[in-house]
């Protein structure tokens, strides 16, 4: 029973899309996922806008993490941004989330990243406690702003 | 008196570093900037971890924006993330910030980005009001977590 973390391949796309949908459901946004197998394949293995790793035990997938590089003008270096971290309900509490975070921290160091960052929902107390135990600090002063859809077209002056 | 927005060149690095430092001072973190001309040059024109545009009027620089692409598993598409938006004190209130945001929204559409996002400090009321007027929604439920420095080495199990 060894936990393995390996880079995702195109053969994992259907599995990852299932994980993305399960995570969106947990995050109370079940209809938010517009991604398709085609768009994920293109992003991860065509454009390479993001990367992903799969956690598995005896070839049974237990979870995954999807990440990309951001950049900070303060550190002057790129950082590693964790977009999705997901562990299947059956595997929770068995150390899979910890192993994924540790693995990504190692990638961040190997690639000379100044920071390893992600976002958490303010009501997700178990995750918040878990991240604090992992040494993460909370950037409480910062709030995300987003423009999308019609508002983006309008802002660009193209409506 | 025409406002022009153009891509930054390696000749703009010293100017951008000055802007980054002035912005950090405004954000009450004057000592936070570890970036150097070398690291910015490498990031923007070597690795291409980020891109930047300069706003100028009659060849006088009035501000700049630095951005990179993130990725969303919900949209299945890359997004445009605005890391820094800065307008010089003399130029504030003259539409430079609006012009920069509109320009970036156009880049986001041209590159088929699903979202245009950035972070704002929760006490920066003028910026918050400005962004709301620009059609930005506030992602109030989300909080950023960060691991860096010794905590990152420890999380990776390399301390």
Interface residues (C-beta under 8 A of the other chain):
Chain A: X20 X23 X24 X29 X32 X33 X34 X35 X36 X39 X40 X43 X47 X49 X50 X66 X68 X69 X70 X71 X72 X73 X74 X75 X76 X77 X78 X81 X83 X84 X101 X102 X105 X106 X108 X109 X114 X115 X116 X117 X118 X119 X120 X121 X122 X123 X128 X131 X134 X135 X136 X137 X138 X139 X140 X141 X142 X143 X144 X145 X146 X147 X148 X151 X152 X153 X154 X155 X156 X157 X158
Chain B: X20 X23 X24 X29 X32 X33 X34 X35 X36 X39 X40 X43 X47 X49 X50 X66 X68 X69 X70 X71 X72 X73 X74 X75 X76 X77 X78 X81 X83 X84 X101 X102 X105 X106 X108 X109 X114 X115 X116 X117 X118 X119 X120 X121 X122 X123 X128 X131 X134 X135 X136 X137 X138 X139 X140 X141 X142 X143 X144 X145 X146 X147 X148 X151 X152 X153 X154 X155 X156 X157 X158
